[in-house]
């Protein structure tokens, strides 16, 4: 019995020594971490806005009723905190084509300033329009006003 047990052990050792798969031990010193593929960053969904034909966003707009003595720059100062944003009001105001001529009791649509400055399409439209209004201001010898209007949308 001892001889049979010895013989089985010798055969097992011989099999282990001669087995190529048994001699190759896996390399556990440098395990490769599992690869986790992250999905590409998702773009936020594009917001659909109600826009004026000029490209200005109308969502969040308010209405202002002109009082005697008002001017577009005074209204802009009151509602936007800066008089140089009055061209934004002109962009959506039907019937207002001269910055110096607005009628009492006229209803003006006042677009939300921040949403329009943050939107690339609206801002591009503002830059173009503000530049044209700045040219009018320069023709009226209001160079400082023209410079400030251009700076308002940079």
Residue frames as qw, qx, qy, qz and C-alpha x, y, z in Angstrom:
[[0.000, 0.886, 0.464, 0.000, 0.00, 0.00, 0.00],
 [0.297, -0.787, 0.125, 0.526, 2.84, 2.32, 0.82],
 [0.408, -0.122, 0.615, 0.663, 4.41, 1.48, -2.51],
 [0.215, 0.623, 0.667, 0.347, 1.18, 2.24, -4.36],
 [0.130, -0.940, -0.242, 0.204, 0.80, 5.58, -2.59],
 [0.393, -0.586, 0.353, 0.614, 4.44, 6.42, -3.30],
 [0.392, 0.175, 0.699, 0.572, 3.96, 5.44, -6.94],
 [0.114, 0.822, 0.538, 0.147, 0.85, 7.71, -7.28],
 [0.238, -0.892, -0.003, 0.384, 2.71, 10.67, -5.75],
 [0.432, -0.331, 0.532, 0.649, 5.67, 10.17, -8.13],
 [0.312, 0.456, 0.693, 0.463, 3.32, 10.04, -11.13],
 [0.021, -0.922, -0.382, 0.055, 1.54, 13.22, -10.00],
 [0.329, -0.748, 0.217, 0.534, 4.85, 15.06, -9.57],
 [0.424, -0.041, 0.657, 0.622, 5.97, 13.86, -13.01],
 [0.218, 0.692, 0.629, 0.281, 2.72, 15.10, -14.52],
 [0.140, -0.943, -0.165, 0.253, 3.10, 18.49, -12.89],
 [0.398, -0.564, 0.408, 0.597, 6.70, 18.84, -14.04],
 [0.343, 0.076, 0.722, 0.596, 5.95, 17.80, -17.61],
 [0.174, 0.769, 0.613, 0.048, 2.73, 19.80, -17.99],
 [0.336, 0.251, 0.094, 0.903, 3.54, 23.15, -19.73],
 [0.282, -0.678, -0.316, -0.601, 0.27, 24.77, -18.64],
 [0.706, -0.639, -0.292, 0.094, 0.97, 23.87, -15.04],
 [0.663, -0.134, -0.089, 0.731, 4.44, 25.44, -15.10],
 [0.126, 0.394, 0.153, 0.898, 3.23, 28.86, -16.25],
 [0.193, -0.567, -0.637, 0.485, 1.88, 30.76, -13.35],
 [0.143, 0.861, 0.354, 0.337, -0.18, 33.85, -13.96],
 [0.363, 0.211, -0.226, 0.879, 1.58, 37.18, -13.35],
 [0.332, -0.776, -0.536, -0.014, -0.16, 38.64, -10.36],
 [0.469, -0.335, -0.162, 0.801, 2.38, 41.36, -9.66],
 [0.034, 0.230, -0.157, -0.960, 0.95, 43.88, -12.15],
 [0.282, 0.514, 0.810, -0.007, -2.73, 43.29, -12.60],
 [0.035, 0.213, 0.357, 0.909, -4.34, 45.54, -15.22],
 [0.265, 0.278, 0.537, -0.751, -7.25, 47.46, -13.75],
 [0.368, 0.528, 0.757, 0.111, -10.57, 46.85, -15.40],
 [0.094, 0.054, 0.288, 0.952, -11.37, 49.38, -18.09],
 [0.155, 0.664, 0.645, -0.345, -14.46, 51.36, -17.48],
 [0.223, 0.272, 0.422, 0.835, -15.46, 53.29, -20.52],
 [0.093, 0.514, 0.436, -0.733, -17.27, 56.46, -19.66],
 [0.413, 0.693, 0.557, 0.198, -19.94, 57.62, -22.04],
 [0.320, 0.302, 0.111, 0.891, -19.12, 60.84, -23.89],
 [0.026, 0.332, 0.440, -0.834, -20.38, 63.96, -22.12],
 [0.188, 0.643, 0.716, 0.195, -23.92, 64.77, -23.09],
 [0.065, 0.212, 0.093, 0.971, -24.73, 68.19, -24.39],
 [0.230, 0.356, 0.602, -0.677, -27.57, 69.85, -22.55],
 [0.348, 0.578, 0.706, 0.213, -30.74, 69.79, -24.58],
 [0.139, 0.169, 0.198, 0.956, -31.16, 72.88, -26.70],
 [0.132, 0.512, 0.575, -0.625, -33.75, 75.17, -25.28],
 [0.167, 0.514, 0.606, 0.584, -36.45, 76.19, -27.68],
 [0.073, -0.404, -0.322, 0.853, -37.35, 79.82, -27.21],
 [0.297, 0.826, 0.479, 0.014, -40.11, 82.05, -28.43],
 [0.450, -0.230, 0.194, 0.841, -38.16, 84.48, -30.60],
 [0.286, 0.801, 0.098, -0.517, -38.89, 87.81, -32.23],
 [0.782, 0.603, 0.106, 0.119, -38.11, 88.05, -35.95],
 [0.140, 0.888, -0.406, 0.165, -34.86, 89.82, -34.96],
 [0.682, 0.192, -0.657, 0.259, -33.66, 86.71, -33.10],
 [0.145, -0.390, 0.529, -0.740, -34.29, 88.17, -29.65],
 [0.293, -0.256, -0.911, 0.133, -35.75, 85.77, -27.09],
 [0.351, -0.484, -0.155, -0.786, -39.17, 86.91, -25.92],
 [0.709, -0.413, -0.568, 0.059, -39.56, 84.43, -23.05],
 [0.524, -0.427, -0.385, 0.629, -39.49, 86.32, -19.76],
 [0.143, 0.345, 0.171, 0.912, -40.32, 89.67, -21.38],
 [0.042, -0.581, -0.597, 0.552, -42.38, 92.26, -19.56],
 [0.197, 0.721, 0.437, 0.500, -44.47, 95.17, -20.77],
 [0.287, -0.363, -0.247, 0.851, -43.73, 98.79, -19.94],
 [0.176, 0.844, 0.478, 0.169, -46.15, 101.68, -20.49],
 [0.430, 0.257, -0.023, 0.865, -44.34, 104.88, -21.45],
 [0.207, -0.806, -0.420, 0.363, -44.90, 107.88, -19.20],
 [0.254, 0.942, 0.029, 0.217, -44.51, 111.53, -20.12],
 [0.180, -0.879, 0.438, -0.049, -40.83, 112.45, -19.93],
 [0.858, -0.190, 0.458, 0.134, -39.59, 108.89, -20.51],
 [0.407, 0.692, -0.524, -0.286, -36.84, 108.11, -22.96],
 [0.937, 0.119, -0.327, -0.039, -35.56, 104.73, -24.05],
 [0.467, 0.392, -0.593, 0.526, -32.29, 105.28, -22.23],
 [0.347, -0.382, 0.453, -0.726, -34.13, 106.19, -18.99],
 [0.909, -0.086, -0.014, -0.407, -36.35, 103.11, -19.30],
 [0.815, 0.282, -0.465, 0.198, -33.28, 100.97, -19.94],
 [0.127, 0.452, -0.589, 0.658, -31.54, 102.47, -16.90],
 [0.604, -0.293, 0.312, -0.673, -34.59, 101.77, -14.75],
 [0.948, 0.012, 0.034, -0.316, -35.18, 98.19, -15.95],
 [0.902, 0.272, -0.240, 0.234, -31.71, 96.92, -16.87],
 [0.648, -0.657, 0.014, 0.386, -29.53, 99.06, -14.59],
 [0.400, -0.285, 0.386, 0.781, -27.72, 100.61, -17.59],
 [0.415, 0.681, 0.123, -0.591, -28.96, 103.13, -20.11],
 [0.106, 0.528, -0.669, -0.512, -26.86, 101.57, -22.89],
 [0.248, 0.110, 0.959, 0.083, -29.15, 98.57, -23.36],
 [0.450, 0.490, 0.266, -0.698, -31.97, 100.64, -24.85],
 [0.370, 0.359, -0.630, -0.581, -31.30, 99.21, -28.36],
 [0.006, -0.076, -0.996, 0.055, -32.56, 95.85, -27.03],
 [0.302, 0.509, 0.574, -0.566, -35.93, 97.49, -26.38],
 [0.361, 0.573, -0.247, -0.693, -35.90, 99.02, -29.86],
 [0.053, 0.225, -0.911, -0.341, -35.23, 95.65, -31.46],
 [0.022, -0.332, -0.943, -0.010, -38.65, 94.33, -30.45],
 [0.143, 0.543, 0.406, -0.721, -40.65, 97.58, -30.18],
 [0.344, 0.547, 0.640, 0.415, -43.10, 97.98, -33.02],
 [0.074, 0.916, 0.316, 0.236, -43.27, 101.56, -34.19],
 [0.386, -0.866, 0.161, 0.273, -40.19, 102.87, -32.35],
 [0.798, 0.426, 0.092, 0.416, -37.59, 103.85, -34.91],
 [0.224, 0.706, -0.220, 0.635, -36.17, 107.00, -33.35],
 [0.549, -0.180, -0.641, 0.506, -34.54, 106.79, -29.96],
 [0.066, -0.043, -0.280, 0.957, -35.64, 110.30, -29.12],
 [0.485, -0.068, -0.175, -0.854, -39.30, 109.89, -30.10],
 [0.223, -0.241, -0.943, 0.053, -41.48, 107.67, -27.95],
 [0.359, -0.459, -0.253, -0.772, -45.07, 108.48, -27.14],
 [0.309, -0.177, 0.664, -0.658, -46.66, 108.49, -23.66],
 [0.774, 0.081, 0.378, -0.502, -48.97, 105.50, -23.09],
 [0.662, 0.439, -0.566, -0.219, -47.13, 103.45, -25.73],
 [0.902, -0.320, 0.268, -0.107, -46.71, 99.82, -24.67],
 [0.322, 0.686, -0.651, -0.033, -43.12, 98.59, -24.98],
 [0.981, -0.111, -0.157, 0.014, -42.08, 94.97, -24.82],
 [0.149, -0.813, 0.544, -0.144, -39.03, 94.67, -22.57],
 [0.866, 0.174, -0.469, 0.016, -36.99, 91.52, -23.30],
 [0.794, -0.586, 0.098, 0.129, -35.19, 89.72, -20.50],
 [0.168, 0.880, -0.441, -0.049, -31.61, 90.94, -20.69],
 [0.420, -0.515, 0.747, 0.004, -29.62, 88.03, -19.21],
 [0.778, 0.205, 0.594, -0.019, -31.25, 85.27, -21.28],
 [0.607, 0.792, 0.061, 0.006, -30.53, 87.22, -24.46],
 [0.015, 0.844, -0.536, 0.006, -26.91, 87.97, -23.54],
 [0.543, -0.352, 0.762, -0.043, -26.35, 84.29, -22.71],
 [0.787, 0.388, 0.478, -0.038, -27.87, 82.96, -25.95],
 [0.447, -0.230, 0.481, 0.718, -25.38, 82.98, -28.88],
 [0.241, 0.519, 0.642, 0.510, -28.03, 83.63, -31.55],
 [0.139, -0.922, -0.361, -0.005, -29.66, 86.48, -29.63],
 [0.448, -0.698, 0.126, 0.544, -26.31, 88.00, -28.66],
 [0.446, 0.045, 0.533, 0.717, -25.12, 87.97, -32.27],
 [0.087, 0.733, 0.544, 0.398, -28.30, 89.80, -33.30],
 [0.333, -0.894, -0.195, 0.229, -27.79, 92.28, -30.45],
 [0.520, -0.411, 0.278, 0.695, -24.20, 93.01, -31.46],
 [0.317, 0.338, 0.560, 0.687, -25.23, 93.78, -35.04],
 [0.095, -0.829, -0.474, -0.280, -28.15, 95.98, -34.01],
 [0.466, -0.790, -0.104, 0.384, -26.27, 97.74, -31.21],
 [0.499, -0.183, 0.342, 0.775, -23.49, 98.59, -33.66],
 [0.162, 0.540, 0.528, 0.635, -25.98, 100.14, -36.08],
 [0.298, -0.891, -0.339, -0.046, -27.52, 102.20, -33.26],
 [0.568, -0.558, 0.071, 0.600, -24.03, 103.26, -32.17],
 [0.393, 0.194, 0.427, 0.791, -23.45, 104.57, -35.68],
 [0.084, -0.786, -0.457, -0.408, -26.62, 106.67, -35.40],
 [0.503, -0.804, -0.167, 0.271, -25.43, 108.00, -32.06],
 [0.554, -0.248, 0.241, 0.757, -22.10, 108.99, -33.65],
 [0.210, 0.494, 0.481, 0.694, -23.94, 110.83, -36.44],
 [0.299, -0.863, -0.317, -0.254, -25.72, 112.80, -33.71],
 [0.235, 0.647, -0.441, 0.576, -22.31, 113.63, -32.17],
 [0.733, -0.538, 0.234, -0.344, -22.92, 111.38, -29.16],
 [0.553, 0.485, -0.672, 0.082, -19.60, 109.55, -29.33],
 [0.154, -0.321, 0.794, -0.492, -19.48, 108.52, -25.70],
 [0.757, 0.097, 0.353, -0.541, -22.97, 107.03, -25.93],
 [0.792, 0.447, -0.347, -0.227, -21.93, 105.17, -29.09],
 [0.300, 0.469, -0.790, 0.256, -18.84, 103.71, -27.39],
 [0.370, -0.174, 0.718, -0.563, -20.83, 102.64, -24.35],
 [0.835, 0.228, 0.082, -0.494, -23.53, 100.99, -26.50],
 [0.700, 0.444, -0.558, -0.041, -20.88, 98.93, -28.29],
 [0.095, 0.392, -0.804, 0.437, -19.23, 98.02, -24.99],
 [0.642, -0.148, 0.388, -0.645, -22.56, 96.88, -23.51],
 [0.945, 0.175, 0.061, -0.271, -22.68, 93.81, -25.77],
 [0.399, 0.616, -0.676, 0.070, -19.00, 92.81, -25.86]]
